[in-house]
Amino acid sequence: MTKSVTLFTLWPLFCYSEPEHKTNTLLKGENMIPKIQFRKSVVIGLLMVLLMVLLIMPSLPTNLFAQKAQSATSLKVALLPILDTLPFHVAQAKGYFERHGVIVTAVPVGSGLERDQLMQSGAIDGMLNEMGTTANFNRERVQVQIIVSARKAYPHYPLFRLLSAPGSGLKTPADLKGIPIGVSKNTIIEYVTDRLLAAGGLAPDQIAKKSVPVIPERYQLLLQGQLKAATLPDPLAKSALEAGAGAVVDDSTHPQYSVSVLSFSVQALKTKAAAVRQFLKAWNQAAQDINADPESYRGLLLKKIRVPKNIQQTYRIPPFPLREVPSAEQWADVMNWMVSKGLLKAPLPYKESITTDYLP
């Protein structure tokens, strides 16, 4: 209806002609020609503009809708180059994200600090992290929520090992009384170290620590004997063992202390809930594949994740948790530790920071 009315309105202009006069016909005719041509040019120009508008306008809402729909199904996830991210890379390689209708972009980060800055700025939707990081984000208000456990310790498959320097003769937690242990302060590394040594019988005032936040440096200082003991994550810890370090204790005997998680911003969970659920379906499917045949993913592991050369062909790929989140007891223990360290004023509620609403 709109098109016909507009064209109808313009049609008299297109058919316009000057009234005829009997006198000075030749002179009048000469004056009319440029006027008629001018009016025809204006009308044709208007018609062309109108036609372009009519052609373009129907596509504008469609394009805007398409962009909005793509945004709702697109996720950006910050990933460190560590073993815990293997299900992501398997899901990506096997097309599981695409199959579940979600577009996922991995945002590589070199450190936890870089990851946290991206989340704080809103540049990412989700991240691989640990419970302590989630609590730090939620100290004043809830900004992120844990939606799944990414990796945890299993018997014979630790996340962290407390090691002694080659030739040091330190073999048990009791041997580490008063010995400075290389850790990164106020992180899961320090938390696990405290809990493992307490389980081994040491009192808090018997545990000494030295801050060495850069993990490769901690590894080298341990092997060089400049650190008598250090806590390292696998597979780097396994590499250190192969290079001569001594095993003191690891979290496979106390798996409740070690878990990594996937956390998403509350904004993403609110506006992209369906995409997050599909993302977790793909992640879980990949974790099942790894658990069923871990060795078949060694090539992908070595391509995507840093594994020291001395264990690249021998390191055993661990199992990954399926459809679970950290327990209320695990969260409470982390809260108690953070409060004792002055990192939190009071424990944060479990259900505000951890949700099962998006599990497949």
TIMIDO-564915 format. One line per field, with one value per residue (C-alpha): x, y, z; residue number from 0; residue in three letters. Coordinates in steps of 0.001 Angstrom, whole numbers. Each point is the difference from the previous one (the first is absolute). Layout:
<rs>
x (X;...)
y (Y;...)
z (Z;...)
n (NUM;...)
res (ALA;...)
</rs>
This chain:
<rs>
x (0;2812;1749;-3119;-907;3514;188;-3485;969;3023;-1713;-1541;3451;1346;-2883;244;-123;-294;-3440;-75;-401;-802;2311;3784;-236;3558;1469;-2068;915;3686;-391;-2015;2549;2608;-2715;-1603;3386;951;-3241;383;3547;-1188;-2850;2211;2538;-2689;-1326;3490;526;-3396;748;3315;-1656;-2722;2624;2280;-2525;-1316;3545;854;-2170;1119;3677;-457;-1916;2700;2730;-1958;-651;3694;1001;-2357;1629;3637;2283;3547;1895;3454;2282;3466;2202;-416;-1251;-3379;-1059;346;-3794;-393;2537;-1540;-3490;1317;1940;-2980;-2510;-2071;-556;-1295;-2142;-1620;-632;2422;2902;2879;3181;2990;1825;3576;1469;3485;-857;-2803;415;-581;-3042;-1482;498;-1884;-2890;-59;-182;-2785;2146;-773;-3056;1730;3341;1846;930;-319;-2348;2214;-44;-3781;-198;2302;-2321;-3032;1336;-2209;-2672;-605;1711;780;-1311;1602;-1984;2079;3116;2622;2555;605;2453;-519;1991;3283;-947;924;-445;2767;3080;2173;3539;3471;3224;2194;2316;-1668;-1102;-3392;-2598;-2953;-2082;1731;3343;-1280;-467;1411;1308;-1017;-2258;-266;-3592;-1999;-1616;-3767;-748;-1243;3667;396;-3384;793;3476;-1473;-2663;2351;2551;-2716;-1277;3576;92;1628;-1417;-410;3020;2160;-714;2389;-492;1882;-1824;1066;-3025;1437;-477;2841;2390;-1175;627;3559;860;-1169;2071;3024;-332;-569;-3400;-22;-3675;-2758;-3576;-545;-2941;3;1314;2914;237;273;2767;1858;-278;1476;2825;957;-2322;-1355;-3681;-1213;-3795;-2645;-3709;-1026;-127;-2176;-1995;-2500;2521;726;-2496;9;-3244;-1676;-1514;-2239;-1061;-3516;-657;841;-2062;-2946;163;1545;-1417;-883;3474;1672;-2055;944;3640;-45;-1617;2886;2597;-1512;-128;3688;859;-1811;2038;3265;-933;-931;3242;2518;2950;-1706;175;3718;740;-2558;1279;3550;-1191;-2133;1477;3468;1477;3738;1990;1248;-3540;-1811;-339;-344;-2236;-3352;-2964;-2323;-3756;-2285;-3076;-3450;-3061;1053;896;2054;-1851;-1196;2659;2777;-1207;-255;3575;1326;-2027;1445;3541;-533;-1460;2961;2362;-1859;-1080;-3675;-1749;-2574;-892;-2121;-3221;439;-3135;874;3290;-715;-2974;-1121;-2564;2090;1225;-970)
y (0;2398;-556;691;3184;1418;-748;1336;3250;432;-925;3495;1523;-2396;866;3750;2284;3754;1319;1031;3641;1183;2979;-208;-3805;-441;2081;-1749;-3408;842;1093;-3110;-2567;594;275;-3295;-1728;1361;-1214;-3397;-283;867;-2492;-2766;701;-182;-3233;-1529;1028;-1405;-3258;-377;647;-2554;-2573;621;339;-3588;-1283;2245;-1714;-3390;931;1467;-3096;-2261;1914;-159;-3722;-671;1982;-2099;-3226;1219;-452;1147;-2108;816;-3026;-520;-2489;-2679;-3575;976;1468;-3239;-619;3384;-851;-3435;1523;2559;-2546;-2356;2710;-456;3723;436;-3122;1453;3330;2184;2090;-120;2042;-917;3040;-1109;1574;-242;483;51;3760;511;-2285;1871;3368;-1216;-1189;3232;2047;-2135;-1155;-3683;-1996;-2819;-1212;-2990;810;-1265;627;2617;2165;-179;1072;2962;1202;-325;1735;3079;-1295;-3146;447;-3583;-3475;-3426;-2195;-3207;-1695;-100;-2285;-1610;-2363;-3756;-2894;-173;3215;3022;3627;1199;-1613;1245;-898;189;1006;-2757;-1428;1953;-3119;1571;-2753;660;2986;-200;526;3365;1530;3532;-587;2808;-1447;1737;1035;2814;1875;345;-2576;-3555;-1066;1450;-1298;-3572;210;1062;-2692;-2829;863;348;-3436;-1211;1210;3438;2937;3370;1477;-2885;747;2414;1285;2058;1918;-1016;906;-946;-3766;-763;1933;-1992;-3182;1032;1195;-3327;-2074;2230;-457;3710;-996;-2991;-634;1315;-694;-401;-909;-3036;-691;2290;-1728;-3385;1406;1135;-3496;-1460;2558;-1125;1824;-1938;-705;1171;47;678;710;-3385;-1148;3011;729;2248;2850;278;974;2387;1453;1877;3308;2278;3565;461;2232;-2837;-2461;2378;913;-3166;-2755;-2315;379;-754;-3199;-1109;838;-2289;-2795;173;225;-3000;-2034;699;-946;-3316;-649;689;-2266;-2814;119;2497;-1153;903;3677;167;1706;2716;368;607;2438;2168;-347;467;-3374;-253;-2006;-2564;-1335;757;-3659;-1464;2361;-1665;2114;273;-510;3032;559;-218;2123;1183;3081;356;-1048;2340;-1510;741;3577;477;-1181;2435;2781;-818;49;3329;1582;-1286;1641;3296;-397;159;1675;-2776;-3197;469;-2018;-3180;400;3543;-1050;-3557;-1150;-3285;1650;-420;-3571;-2278)
z (0;850;-3318;-2132;1876;-413;-3700;-513;1696;-2246;-3240;-703;244;-2575;-2381;531;-3083;-467;-1187;-3644;-1111;-3498;66;-234;-406;-1267;2781;2630;-1368;201;3643;930;-1123;2738;2666;-968;-194;3418;1573;-1626;1359;3516;-142;-1384;2732;2661;-1439;33;3624;914;-1779;1820;3359;-739;-982;2969;2814;-5;449;2943;2639;-1301;272;3463;1095;-1438;1833;3246;-443;-709;3084;2121;-1244;113;3005;744;2534;1432;141;1441;-1905;2684;121;1465;-3367;-1976;-201;-1682;-2687;-579;-297;-2473;-2061;-243;-840;3144;544;-3534;327;3104;-1691;1920;-1313;2485;-257;2140;1355;831;3137;1428;3665;2523;279;-3718;151;2963;-1687;-3074;2138;1983;-3200;-1469;-2927;665;1040;1849;1300;1375;3592;3581;2899;1624;-3123;-178;3643;-676;-2762;2263;3119;-395;-2371;-2020;-3369;-1049;757;-181;-2382;-134;1346;-2745;1634;3377;1640;-307;1481;-1968;-1846;2147;-956;2328;1520;2840;-1048;1532;-1722;-1458;2662;2827;1875;798;-345;2315;1147;3368;-1738;-1279;3448;-264;-3564;-2418;-2677;-3359;-719;-1551;2870;404;-2693;-213;136;3489;1099;-1090;1593;3341;-75;-1029;2687;2642;-995;401;3592;-217;1965;-1768;1805;-1228;-3671;-1728;-3521;-2546;-2719;-3507;-2122;-3410;-289;-2473;2246;3005;-1959;-874;3509;1417;-2408;614;3757;638;1363;2342;-727;-2271;-1003;-3741;-2248;-2232;-2595;981;3381;-1694;-2183;3119;1467;-3174;242;3515;2434;2959;699;3417;-289;-2648;-64;-1405;3632;902;-3178;1778;1;-3711;-2664;-2934;-1301;-2808;1100;-2078;565;1341;-3025;-2389;2028;-171;-3691;-1467;2203;-2897;-1524;3344;370;-3511;713;3041;-2003;-2463;2791;1800;-3200;-573;3593;-492;-3161;1825;2897;-2396;-2017;1407;-2068;-3275;990;752;-3309;669;3560;-1179;-2660;2273;3492;1448;896;807;-2528;2491;620;-3258;-924;3481;1944;681;-1037;3019;141;63;2174;-1577;786;3438;1989;3204;3128;2742;2288;-2493;-397;3781;513;-2599;1642;3431;-1382;-1779;3147;2042;-2514;76;-3632;976;2904;254;-1889;-3117;-422;-2037;-2112;-1055;-1610;-1156;-2079;-1529;-2279;-3145;385;-2916)
n (0;1;2;3;4;5;6;7;8;9;10;11;12;13;14;15;16;17;18;19;20;21;22;23;24;25;26;27;28;29;30;31;32;33;34;35;36;37;38;39;40;41;42;43;44;45;46;47;48;49;50;51;52;53;54;55;56;57;58;59;60;61;62;63;64;65;66;67;68;69;70;71;72;73;74;75;76;77;78;79;80;81;82;83;84;85;86;87;88;89;90;91;92;93;94;95;96;97;98;99;100;101;102;103;104;105;106;107;108;109;110;111;112;113;114;115;116;117;118;119;120;121;122;123;124;125;126;127;128;129;130;131;132;133;134;135;136;137;138;139;140;141;142;143;144;145;146;147;148;149;150;151;152;153;154;155;156;157;158;159;160;161;162;163;164;165;166;167;168;169;170;171;172;173;174;175;176;177;178;179;180;181;182;183;184;185;186;187;188;189;190;191;192;193;194;195;196;197;198;199;200;201;202;203;204;205;206;207;208;209;210;211;212;213;214;215;216;217;218;219;220;221;222;223;224;225;226;227;228;229;230;231;232;233;234;235;236;237;238;239;240;241;242;243;244;245;246;247;248;249;250;251;252;253;254;255;256;257;258;259;260;261;262;263;264;265;266;267;268;269;270;271;272;273;274;275;276;277;278;279;280;281;282;283;284;285;286;287;288;289;290;291;292;293;294;295;296;297;298;299;300;301;302;303;304;305;306;307;308;309;310;311;312;313;314;315;316;317;318;319;320;321;322;323;324;325;326;327;328;329;330;331;332;333;334;335;336;337;338;339;340;341;342;343;344;345;346;347;348;349;350;351;352;353;354;355;356;357;358;359)
res (MET;THR;LYS;SER;VAL;THR;LEU;PHE;THR;LEU;TRP;PRO;LEU;PHE;CYS;TYR;SER;GLU;PRO;GLU;HIS;LYS;THR;ASN;THR;LEU;LEU;LYS;GLY;GLU;ASN;MET;ILE;PRO;LYS;ILE;GLN;PHE;ARG;LYS;SER;VAL;VAL;ILE;GLY;LEU;LEU;MET;VAL;LEU;LEU;MET;VAL;LEU;LEU;ILE;MET;PRO;SER;LEU;PRO;THR;ASN;LEU;PHE;ALA;GLN;LYS;ALA;GLN;SER;ALA;THR;SER;LEU;LYS;VAL;ALA;LEU;LEU;PRO;ILE;LEU;ASP;THR;LEU;PRO;PHE;HIS;VAL;ALA;GLN;ALA;LYS;GLY;TYR;PHE;GLU;ARG;HIS;GLY;VAL;ILE;VAL;THR;ALA;VAL;PRO;VAL;GLY;SER;GLY;LEU;GLU;ARG;ASP;GLN;LEU;MET;GLN;SER;GLY;ALA;ILE;ASP;GLY;MET;LEU;ASN;GLU;MET;GLY;THR;THR;ALA;ASN;PHE;ASN;ARG;GLU;ARG;VAL;GLN;VAL;GLN;ILE;ILE;VAL;SER;ALA;ARG;LYS;ALA;TYR;PRO;HIS;TYR;PRO;LEU;PHE;ARG;LEU;LEU;SER;ALA;PRO;GLY;SER;GLY;LEU;LYS;THR;PRO;ALA;ASP;LEU;LYS;GLY;ILE;PRO;ILE;GLY;VAL;SER;LYS;ASN;THR;ILE;ILE;GLU;TYR;VAL;THR;ASP;ARG;LEU;LEU;ALA;ALA;GLY;GLY;LEU;ALA;PRO;ASP;GLN;ILE;ALA;LYS;LYS;SER;VAL;PRO;VAL;ILE;PRO;GLU;ARG;TYR;GLN;LEU;LEU;LEU;GLN;GLY;GLN;LEU;LYS;ALA;ALA;THR;LEU;PRO;ASP;PRO;LEU;ALA;LYS;SER;ALA;LEU;GLU;ALA;GLY;ALA;GLY;ALA;VAL;VAL;ASP;ASP;SER;THR;HIS;PRO;GLN;TYR;SER;VAL;SER;VAL;LEU;SER;PHE;SER;VAL;GLN;ALA;LEU;LYS;THR;LYS;ALA;ALA;ALA;VAL;ARG;GLN;PHE;LEU;LYS;ALA;TRP;ASN;GLN;ALA;ALA;GLN;ASP;ILE;ASN;ALA;ASP;PRO;GLU;SER;TYR;ARG;GLY;LEU;LEU;LEU;LYS;LYS;ILE;ARG;VAL;PRO;LYS;ASN;ILE;GLN;GLN;THR;TYR;ARG;ILE;PRO;PRO;PHE;PRO;LEU;ARG;GLU;VAL;PRO;SER;ALA;GLU;GLN;TRP;ALA;ASP;VAL;MET;ASN;TRP;MET;VAL;SER;LYS;GLY;LEU;LEU;LYS;ALA;PRO;LEU;PRO;TYR;LYS;GLU;SER;ILE;THR;THR;ASP;TYR;LEU;PRO)
</rs>
